[in-house]
Amino acid sequence: MAESIRITYVGGASTTADDARTQYDGASCTGTSLGTHGYHTLTSGSAGTVEYESRQSTAVSLQWTVTGRTAPGTIHMRFEYSASGSFTDTVVLYDNFVTYGAHTTSFVCVAWGTPTSPAICQYGTRIKPGMPAVAIIDQAVINTALALIPGEWLGLLLNIYLGTKQDVTALCAAPPTDPIAITTNLLINPGAAALGVLQRVLWPYFCECTPGATTPVAPPPYAPVQPPGWPATPTYPCDPTTPCADFTDIRRKLDLILGIVGPDLAIDTITQRWRTPFALPASFTHTELVGSGSFSIDRVLGLLITVTALPPGSETWPGNPVYLKDLGWLAVDDGGAMLQELRVTRQQQVWLPQHMQLATTVSYALTPGTQIAVQELTTEP
C-alpha cells in the first residue's frame, strides 16, 4: 500500500452534515484538484468510522471539507500519515474539533510528503493517577519535582512557594511551556516569572500526556541553566551530640520572628478594620428621626441612612438611584468641632467619613416632613 492518510471520525457530528476530501498538486490545498472523494452523511453515529486516502502521484496536500445541513455543529477528526501505508510508522497530522456552520463549509488542509512531527501530547494531557486536583506545595513535593530535572539549585527560588496551593487541574490542562530564562533577579523580584518556573518544574510531577492510538510525544525535558552568580543553597550543620543547642537557636529565631510579625499584624488589623474593611456589621438603629437633634456614638465605622418618609410634594432629579432634593443634613463631630457633614440625597445611602473613628456625636437637621432611620456600622471583630 502506498503513502496514505488514515481518516478517523473520532467523535460523531453534533448536527447532520456532509463531508468530502480533495487532493491538490499545490501546497496549502492550492493548484489543480486531483479528484474529490467522500460525500458522506455525518451524524452522531459517525463516531469511530475509519477510512483511508491513498496519495495520487502528484498530490501535495489533502483538503477535507464539512458542510452543515441545517444547523451549526462540530465533529472531532484525526488525520494520520503513513509513508508505507501500513500505519506502523504513523504520524498525526491533525487531531482536533472542526466547527461548521449551517449551509456553510469549513476546511481542514493537511500536507502530504514528509509531515512535521506530531504535536506534544497529541491526545491531550491529564493529571497523573493518584495525584490530587489541588496540592499543597511542601518541601517533599519541591525536592521530588526538582530531582526529575535535575536542578536542585532551583530550590532557593522555589522555596518561596512553600505552603502555597497549586491548582493541579489547571496545571495539567495543557502541555507545559518553558518559562523565561532564569536570572538572579528572580530571587529579588520573583513575580509571575518565578511562578512560571515553579509550574514548569511541577508539570512532570503532577501531569502526563493522555494515552492514545500511538505513543504520545512527551514534552521535552526541562533543562534550566543556572545563571552566573547564583547563590549556593544555605546549609545548616547539626551536631547530633548537642541537640539542645540547635533547639535553643531555633526557639530564639522564632521569638525574633514573632517580635517582628506581632506589631505588623496589629497594624494590618487596624488598617483593615478602619480603612479597608471587608464587611460593615450593622449595630443599633436610631429610628423615626425628624426635625433637628443628635445622638451619641462610640467607635463606629460609618452610618447607613434610610429615608422612611418624604415631605409632601418633594422633588427629585434623575439618577440611579433617584436624587432626592432638599431633605436635610447629617454631621459628625468629636465633641469639640464638626468633622464632616453629609446632605441626605438618596432613599438609602452608606456614609463612611474619613475620620469616623474620632466621632462621638451624630447631629441631624431635616426639612419638615422628612423622616430618617440611621443604623450604626461597626468594625469587624
C-alpha positions in Angstrom: 0.0 0.0 0.0 1.4 3.4 -0.9 1.6 6.6 1.1 -1.8 7.1 2.8 -3.7 9.1 5.3 -6.0 7.3 7.8 -9.1 9.4 8.4 -10.8 8.8 11.7 -14.1 10.3 12.8 -13.2 10.3 16.5 -16.4 11.9 17.7 -19.6 12.0 15.7 -21.1 15.1 14.2 -23.2 17.1 16.7 -25.7 18.0 13.9 -26.2 16.4 10.4 -23.5 17.4 7.9 -21.8 16.2 4.7 -18.1 15.9 4.0 -15.7 15.3 1.1 -11.9 15.2 0.5 -9.9 16.5 -2.4 -6.2 16.1 -3.3 -4.3 19.0 -4.8 -0.9 19.3 -6.5 -0.1 22.6 -4.7 0.8 23.3 -1.1 -2.0 24.5 1.3 -4.6 22.9 -0.9 -3.9 25.1 -3.9 -3.3 24.4 -7.6 -5.1 21.7 -9.6 -7.7 19.5 -8.0 -6.8 15.8 -8.5 -10.3 14.5 -7.7 -12.8 14.6 -4.9 -14.0 11.6 -2.8 -16.3 11.1 0.1 -19.7 12.7 0.2 -20.6 11.1 3.5 -23.6 12.0 5.6 -22.2 12.7 9.0 -24.3 12.2 12.2 -23.6 11.4 15.8 -23.4 7.7 14.7 -20.3 8.5 12.6 -18.1 8.3 15.7 -15.4 5.6 15.3 -15.6 5.4 11.5 -12.2 5.0 9.8 -11.3 5.5 6.1 -8.1 5.7 4.1 -7.0 8.1 1.3 -4.1 6.9 -0.9 -1.9 9.6 -2.3 -2.1 10.3 -6.0 1.3 10.6 -7.8 1.4 14.4 -8.0 -0.6 15.2 -4.8 0.9 17.7 -2.3 -2.0 18.3 0.0 -5.3 16.9 1.0 -8.3 19.1 1.8 -11.2 17.8 4.0 -14.5 19.8 3.9 -17.6 19.6 6.0 -20.9 21.4 5.4 -23.7 21.7 7.9 -27.2 20.8 6.5 -29.5 22.8 8.8 -27.6 23.9 11.9 -24.1 24.7 13.1 -22.2 21.8 14.7 -18.8 20.2 15.5 -17.1 16.9 14.7 -13.8 15.5 16.1 -11.4 14.5 13.3 -8.0 12.9 13.2 -5.7 12.6 10.1 -2.7 10.2 10.4 0.0 9.8 7.8 1.9 6.7 6.9 4.7 6.6 4.4 4.4 2.8 4.0 0.6 2.7 4.1 0.8 0.1 6.9 0.5 2.7 9.6 3.3 1.2 11.6 5.1 4.5 11.1 2.1 6.7 11.9 2.5 10.4 12.3 -0.5 12.5 13.4 -1.2 15.4 11.0 -4.3 16.8 12.6 -6.4 15.9 15.7 -9.0 18.5 16.7 -12.6 19.6 16.7 -13.9 21.1 13.4 -16.7 23.7 13.8 -19.0 24.1 10.8 -22.0 26.4 10.1 -25.4 25.9 8.7 -25.2 25.5 4.9 -21.6 26.8 5.0 -18.4 24.8 4.6 -15.4 24.5 6.9 -12.0 23.4 5.6 -9.1 21.4 7.0 -5.9 21.1 4.9 -3.1 18.7 5.6 0.2 18.3 3.7 1.5 15.1 2.0 5.1 14.1 1.8 7.3 14.2 4.9 5.0 15.6 7.6 6.0 17.7 10.5 6.5 16.0 13.9 3.2 15.4 15.8 2.3 17.8 18.5 3.4 17.3 22.1 0.8 15.3 23.9 -1.2 15.0 20.7 -4.1 13.2 22.5 -4.3 15.7 25.3 -3.0 15.9 28.8 -4.2 14.8 32.2 -3.4 14.6 35.9 -1.4 11.5 36.8 -3.4 8.8 38.5 -3.4 9.3 42.3 -2.5 12.9 42.2 -4.9 15.5 43.8 -6.8 18.2 42.0 -5.4 20.8 44.3 -2.0 20.3 46.0 -0.2 21.9 48.9 3.4 22.7 47.9 5.6 21.3 50.6 9.3 20.6 50.8 8.9 17.0 49.7 7.0 18.0 46.5 9.6 20.5 45.6 12.5 18.2 46.2 10.9 15.3 44.3 10.0 17.6 41.4 13.5 19.1 41.2 15.0 15.6 41.2 13.2 14.9 37.9 15.1 17.7 36.1 17.6 17.6 37.9 18.0 21.1 39.2 18.4 21.2 42.9 19.9 24.7 42.7 16.4 26.0 41.8 15.2 25.1 45.3 16.5 28.5 46.5 13.9 30.2 44.2 11.0 27.7 44.6 11.1 27.6 48.4 9.3 30.9 48.5 6.2 28.9 47.4 6.3 26.5 50.4 2.8 26.2 51.9 1.0 27.6 48.9 -1.7 25.8 46.9 -1.4 24.7 43.3 -4.4 24.1 41.0 -3.3 20.8 39.5 -6.4 20.6 37.3 -5.4 23.9 35.6 -1.7 22.9 35.5 -2.4 19.7 33.7 -4.9 21.1 31.2 -2.3 21.7 28.6 1.4 20.7 27.8 4.0 22.7 29.7 5.7 25.8 28.2 9.2 26.8 29.1 9.4 30.0 31.2 11.8 32.8 30.5 15.5 32.4 31.1 16.3 32.3 34.8 18.4 35.2 36.2 19.5 36.1 39.7 17.0 39.0 39.6 14.2 36.4 40.1 15.4 36.0 43.7 14.7 39.7 44.3 11.6 40.1 42.1 10.1 36.7 41.6 6.6 37.7 40.4 4.9 35.8 37.6 8.2 34.7 36.1 9.1 32.6 39.2 5.6 31.2 39.3 6.1 30.0 35.7 9.4 28.2 36.7 7.5 26.5 39.6 4.7 25.3 37.3 7.2 24.0 34.7 9.1 22.1 37.4 5.8 20.7 38.8 4.3 19.6 35.5 6.1 16.2 35.1 5.5 15.5 38.8 1.7 16.0 38.6 0.8 15.6 34.9 1.3 13.4 31.9 0.2 13.0 28.3 -3.1 11.3 27.7 -2.5 7.8 26.1 -3.7 7.3 22.5 -3.6 5.1 19.5 0.2 5.6 19.3 2.7 6.6 22.0 2.2 10.3 22.7 5.0 12.7 22.2 6.3 13.6 25.6 7.2 17.2 26.5 11.0 17.8 26.2 12.8 17.7 29.5 13.1 21.0 31.3 16.8 22.0 31.3 17.1 25.3 33.2 20.6 26.9 33.0 22.0 28.1 36.3 22.9 31.7 35.8 26.3 33.1 36.9 26.3 34.5 40.4 23.5 32.2 41.6 24.0 31.8 45.4 24.5 28.5 47.0 21.6 27.0 48.9 22.2 27.6 52.6 23.2 24.6 54.7 22.6 24.2 58.4 25.1 21.9 60.1 23.9 20.0 63.0 25.9 18.4 65.8 24.0 15.2 66.9 25.7 15.4 70.3 24.2 18.8 71.2 20.6 18.8 70.0 19.6 21.3 72.8 21.8 23.9 71.3 20.1 23.6 68.0 16.6 23.7 69.6 17.6 26.8 71.6 18.8 28.5 68.5 15.5 27.7 66.7 13.4 29.0 69.5 15.4 32.2 69.7 14.9 32.8 66.0 11.2 32.1 66.3 10.9 34.6 69.1 12.7 37.1 66.9 10.2 36.5 64.1 7.3 36.8 66.4 8.6 40.1 67.7 8.6 41.4 64.1 5.3 39.8 63.0 3.3 40.8 66.1 3.4 44.6 65.6 3.0 44.2 61.8 -0.2 42.1 62.4 -1.5 44.7 64.8 -1.0 47.5 62.3 -2.5 45.4 59.5 -5.6 44.6 61.6 -6.2 48.2 62.5 -5.8 49.2 58.8 -8.1 46.5 57.6 -10.8 47.3 60.1 -10.8 51.1 59.8 -9.5 51.8 56.3 -10.2 48.8 54.1 -12.9 46.7 55.8 -14.2 43.5 54.1 -17.7 44.0 55.8 -19.8 46.5 57.6 -21.5 44.7 60.5 -24.7 46.5 61.5 -25.4 47.6 65.0 -28.0 49.8 66.8 -30.6 51.7 64.6 -31.9 55.1 65.5 -35.4 55.3 64.1 -38.1 58.0 63.4 -35.6 60.9 63.4 -37.3 64.2 62.4 -36.5 67.9 62.7 -33.2 68.6 64.4 -31.3 66.6 67.1 -28.3 64.5 67.9 -27.3 61.2 69.4 -24.0 59.7 70.8 -21.9 57.1 69.1 -18.8 55.1 70.1 -16.2 53.5 67.8 -18.4 53.5 64.8 -17.1 53.0 61.2 -20.0 54.5 59.3 -23.7 55.1 59.1 -26.5 53.6 57.0 -29.1 56.3 56.4 -32.6 55.3 55.2 -35.3 57.8 54.3 -38.5 56.5 55.8 -40.8 59.4 54.9 -40.7 62.2 52.4 -42.1 65.7 52.7 -45.4 66.3 50.7 -44.6 67.4 47.2 -40.9 66.6 47.4 -39.0 66.8 44.2 -36.4 64.5 42.6 -33.7 64.7 40.0 -33.0 61.9 37.5 -30.4 59.4 38.6 -29.8 55.8 39.6 -30.7 55.8 42.4 -33.0 58.8 42.1 -31.6 62.0 43.6 -33.9 63.4 46.4 -34.0 67.2 46.8 -33.9 69.3 50.0 -34.2 66.6 52.7 -31.6 67.9 55.1 -28.1 67.3 56.5 -26.2 65.0 58.9 -22.9 65.8 60.6 -20.4 64.1 62.9 -18.2 65.7 65.5 -15.7 64.7 68.2 -17.3 66.7 70.9 -15.5 69.8 70.1 -15.8 70.5 66.4 -17.5 69.2 63.3 -15.5 66.5 61.4 -17.7 66.1 58.3 -21.2 66.6 57.0 -23.5 64.9 54.5 -26.5 66.0 52.5 -29.3 63.4 52.5 -29.9 62.8 48.8 -30.9 59.1 48.4 -33.5 56.7 49.7 -30.7 54.8 51.3 -27.0 55.6 51.4 -23.9 54.5 53.3 -21.7 57.2 54.8 -18.1 56.4 55.7 -16.4 59.6 56.9 -12.7 59.6 56.7 -12.1 60.3 60.4 -15.2 58.5 61.7 -13.2 56.7 64.4 -12.9 60.1 66.2 -16.6 60.9 66.1 -18.6 60.8 69.3 -21.8 62.6 68.2 -24.1 62.5 65.1 -26.3 65.6 64.5 -29.1 65.9 62.0 -31.2 68.8 60.6 -34.1 67.6 58.4 -36.6 69.6 56.4 -40.2 69.5 57.6 -41.9 66.2 56.7 -38.6 64.3 56.2 -38.1 61.2 58.5 -35.0 59.0 58.5 -33.5 56.0 60.3 -29.8 55.8 61.0 -28.1 52.5 61.6 -24.6 52.4 63.1 -22.0 50.3 61.1 -19.2 48.9 63.3 -15.8 47.4 62.6 -15.3 43.7 62.0 -14.5 41.6 65.1 
